Amino acid sequence: MIAQHVSLNRVLRIVKENGGFLSATDLEIIAHHDRFRQVLVRCNNGRFLTAAQDAKHFMDIITRDGEDWVRDVSLPTTDPIWR
């Protein structure tokens, strides 16, 4: 598991440089180090905030039947990295 070997601060700096958008690996690392940190999931039929630890579970549900898809995952504008 890569998450335990990467510092959360390092990942958050990279995420901030990328406009707040998270890769699957970024999400895994954030969920490992700060599981309740809120992430914004945008999909075809809407968007929602959820804890980082739950994002993958909900994204799997959304994409399971193939009728919807996840556009992106990001840190919301209320996240401390934007202060």
VOBA-1610 file (N, C-alpha, C; in pm, whole numbers, padded with zeros to 5 digits, always signed):
BEGIN
Met+00085-00119+00000Met+00000+00000+00000Met+00089+00124+00000Ile+00077+00202-00104Ile+00161+00321-00121Ile+00124+00431-00020Ala+00000+00436+00023Ala-00049+00546+00107Ala+00030+00563+00235Gln+00072+00456+00295Gln+00142+00469+00422Gln+00283+00520+00408His+00336+00523+00286His+00474+00566+00264His+00486+00708+00208Val+00374+00774+00187Val+00376+00908+00128Val+00316+01007+00228Ser+00381+01120+00244Ser+00333+01221+00338Ser+00208+01292+00284Leu+00114+01315+00374Leu-00009+01385+00337Leu+00022+01526+00287Asn+00113+01597+00353Asn+00145+01734+00312Asn+00201+01738+00170Arg+00284+01640+00136Arg+00340+01635+00000Arg+00228+01618-00104Val+00137+01527-00076Val+00026+01503-00168Val-00062+01627-00179Leu-00090+01693-00068Leu-00176+01811-00073Leu-00112+01925-00151Arg+00020+01938-00143Arg+00088+02040-00225Arg+00070+02010-00374Ile+00084+01884-00411Ile+00067+01845-00552Ile-00077+01866-00596Val-00171+01828-00511Val-00313+01846-00543Val-00344+01994-00563Lys-00291+02078-00476Lys-00315+02222-00490Lys-00261+02274-00622Glu-00142+02228-00661Glu-00084+02268-00790Glu-00168+02222-00908Asn-00245+02114-00888Asn-00332+02060-00993Asn-00474+02115-00984Gly-00491+02225-00915Gly-00622+02288-00906Gly-00718+02219-00812Gly-00667+02130-00727Gly-00752+02062-00631Gly-00802+01927-00677Phe-00773+01889-00801Phe-00822+01762-00853Phe-00737+01646-00803Leu-00805+01535-00771Leu-00740+01419-00712Leu-00732+01302-00810Ser-00618+01238-00813Ser-00606+01111-00885Ser-00654+01001-00790Ala-00668+00880-00841Ala-00708+00768-00756Ala-00605+00746-00645Thr-00477+00763-00677Thr-00371+00746-00578Thr-00378+00856-00472Asp-00401+00981-00516Asp-00416+01092-00421Asp-00529+01063-00323Leu-00641+01016-00376Leu-00757+00987-00292Leu-00723+00877-00191Glu-00654+00774-00235Glu-00614+00665-00145Glu-00525+00718-00032Ile-00431+00804-00066Ile-00339+00858+00034Ile-00413+00948+00132Ile-00499+01034+00082Ile-00576+01122+00170Ile-00667+01040+00261Ala-00731+00938+00206Ala-00819+00853+00287Ala-00741+00781+00396His-00618+00745+00367His-00535+00677+00466His-00493+00770+00580His-00454+00892+00546His-00400+00985+00646His-00506+01074+00713Asp-00613+01105+00641Asp-00715+01199+00691Asp-00851+01152+00641Arg-00898+01041+00694Arg-01013+00971+00636Arg-01143+01051+00635Phe-01157+01150+00723Phe-01281+01229+00726Phe-01272+01357+00643Arg-01160+01382+00579Arg-01145+01502+00495Arg-01249+01495+00382Gln-01318+01603+00362Gln-01424+01607+00262Gln-01366+01617+00120Val-01426+01541+00029Val-01392+01550-00113Val-01521+01572-00190Leu-01508+01639-00302Leu-01622+01665-00390Leu-01615+01567-00506Val-01722+01490-00524Val-01731+01395-00634Val-01834+01450-00732Arg-01791+01471-00857Arg-01883+01519-00960Arg-01907+01405-01058Cys-02034+01379-01084Cys-02070+01274-01178Cys-02172+01330-01276Asn-02212+01248-01372Asn-02302+01293-01477Asn-02432+01350-01422Asn-02488+01286-01321Asn-02620+01326-01271Asn-02615+01409-01143Gly-02501+01467-01111Gly-02496+01553-00993Gly-02359+01556-00929Arg-02356+01600-00806Arg-02232+01609-00730Arg-02265+01594-00583Phe-02164+01553-00506Phe-02185+01538-00363Phe-02052+01545-00291Leu-02061+01585-00164Leu-01945+01584-00074Leu-01951+01456+00009Thr-01836+01397+00033Thr-01829+01279+00117Thr-01691+01273+00182Ala-01680+01194+00286Ala-01551+01173+00350Ala-01461+01096+00253Ala-01333+01126+00255Ala-01239+01061+00164Ala-01246+00909+00176Gln-01266+00859+00298Gln-01272+00714+00318Gln-01390+00649+00247Asp-01496+00724+00217Asp-01616+00669+00156Asp-01627+00695+00006Ala-01542+00779-00047Ala-01555+00821-00187Ala-01549+00704-00284Lys-01452+00615-00270Lys-01440+00504-00363Lys-01563+00415-00360His-01616+00389-00242His-01737+00307-00228His-01853+00369-00306Phe-01876+00499-00289Phe-01986+00564-00358Phe-01962+00573-00509Met-01837+00595-00548Met-01806+00600-00692Met-01829+00463-00756Asp-01798+00356-00685Asp-01825+00221-00736Asp-01974+00198-00755Ile-02056+00246-00662Ile-02201+00233-00674Ile-02251+00311-00795Ile-02201+00432-00813Ile-02246+00517-00923Ile-02215+00454-01059Thr-02098+00394-01071Thr-02055+00341-01201Thr-02093+00195-01224Arg-02146+00129-01124Arg-02172-00015-01130Arg-02258-00058-01248Asp-02367+00012-01276Asp-02456-00032-01383Asp-02424+00031-01519Gly-02326+00119-01523Gly-02284+00179-01650Gly-02371+00292-01701Glu-02470+00333-01624Glu-02557+00442-01669Glu-02510+00579-01622Asp-02414+00584-01535Asp-02360+00710-01486Asp-02209+00694-01474Trp-02139+00805-01463Trp-01994+00801-01453Trp-01947+00913-01363Val-01828+00896-01311Val-01765+00999-01227Val-01680+01087-01317Arg-01708+01216-01315Arg-01630+01311-01396Arg-01497+01340-01331Asp-01500+01374-01202Asp-01375+01404-01131Asp-01400+01406-00982Val-01290+01404-00909Val-01292+01413-00763Val-01194+01524-00727Ser-01235+01611-00637Ser-01149+01724-00601Ser-01171+01761-00455Leu-01083+01849-00407Leu-01103+01907-00275Leu-01192+02030-00290Pro-01292+02045-00205Pro-01383+02160-00218Pro-01313+02291-00183Thr-01375+02399-00220Thr-01317+02531-00193Thr-01308+02564-00045Thr-01378+02489+00037Thr-01373+02510+00183Thr-01257+02436+00248Asp-01181+02358+00171Asp-01070+02282+00227Asp-00960+02377+00275Pro-00892+02342+00385Pro-00786+02428+00440Pro-00671+02458+00342Ile-00649+02377+00240Ile-00537+02408+00149Ile-00560+02539+00073Trp-00683+02586+00067Trp-00714+02708-00009Trp-00706+02832+00077Arg-00667+02820+00202Arg-00655+02938+00290Arg-00520+03001+00276
//
